Amino acid sequence: MDTPFYELRLLSKNEDGCDAQVVLNTDHPVYKGHFPNQPVAPGVMLMDMCREVAEKAIGKEVRIKSARSIKFVKLIDPTKIQCLTLILKFVESEDSTLFQCVAKVGEDTYFKILASI
């Protein structure tokens, strides 16, 4: 069985999206190579985590078609930061859905994603 990158602890839906609490798995094998003795949560894993939480929020499979903006504001060292709050919003348009995910710890923003799904 694959080792999960994170655990979803809370998913609270609201009128335009949801809020979620995720806990990073500090024992995930990715940290052995990214980076040895200085672990940093990889951006691609964080993006996939947001995609998976979006799937749970809307109840169907989600594919990121294009990313309009991805900003990693602060590094996430899993030995110091384990719990993240994800704030997800969805905006429907004619041809796609815009998806925004902001990851925070308290008032500090760690990354932001704006993509079409």
N, C-alpha and C positions, 0 to 999 in steps of 0.2 A: 504494500500500500504506500502511496506517495505521502510524504510528510507535508502537512498543510503549511502554507506560508503565514496564515493568519487564522484567527477565530472570530467569527461574527458574534458579538455579545448582545447587541441590541439593534433593532431595526424599527424605527418609529416613522410611519408614513404620515405625510401632511398633504395639503391640497396641491402643491406643485412639485413634490419630490419626497425626500425622506432624510432623516438623520440616522446615522449608524455609529456604533462604537465597535471598533475592531482592535484586537490584541495581536500584535506581531509575535510570531514564534521565534524566539531567539536561538533555538536549536536547529532552525532550518539549514539544510546543507548549502544553500546559496551563499551564506555568509562566510563559509570557509574560503571561497574564492573571490568574494566581493566585500571586503578585501581582507586577506589574512591579517589577523591581529588588529585590524581597524575596520570592523564591519560597518557597512552602509547598505541600507535598503535600496535595491536596484529599482530605477525608475520604471522599467518594463514590468516588474512584479507589482509595483504600486498601481500602475495603470490597469493591469489585469485584475487586481483586487477591486478597484472601483467599478470595472465592468461587471464583475461577478456580483457585487452588491447591487448594482443597477438591475441586474437580472432578477434578483430576489425581490427588489422593490416593485418592479412592474410585472413580474410573473411570466416572463417569456425570455427567450434567448436574445442576447444583445451582441452585436458586432459593431466595433468602432469603424465607421466608414472613412472618416477623415478627422484629423485633429486640427482645430483652428488655433489652439493655443495650449501649450504645456509649459508650466513654469514650476521648477523645483526651487523653492525659495530658501529652504534650509535642509541640510543633510539630516537623514534619520539614522542615528546610531541606535540599533536595537538594544544595546546594553544600557542605554540611557532613556530611550523613548520606546515604550511598548504599546501604549494605548493611544489610539488616534480617534478623533471624531471626524466622520465624513459627512459633509453636507451636500446632498445631491439634489439637483433641480432638473426638471425636464420641460422643454418648451416645444410644442408640436408646431410644425410648419407644413406646407403643402406636400413637399417631397421627402421630408425626413423629420427626425426629432433631434433637437439640440440637447446635449447632455452636459451639465456642469457638475464637477466634483471639486470641493475644497476640503483639504485635510488640515485639521487644527489640533493643537494641544493647548487647551485653555484658550487664550486670546491669540496665540501665535499661529500663523499660517505656515505650513510646511510645503504644500504644493497645491497647484490649481490645474484643472484640466477642463477644456472646453472643446467638445467634439460633436460630430454628427453620428448618430447611430441609426 
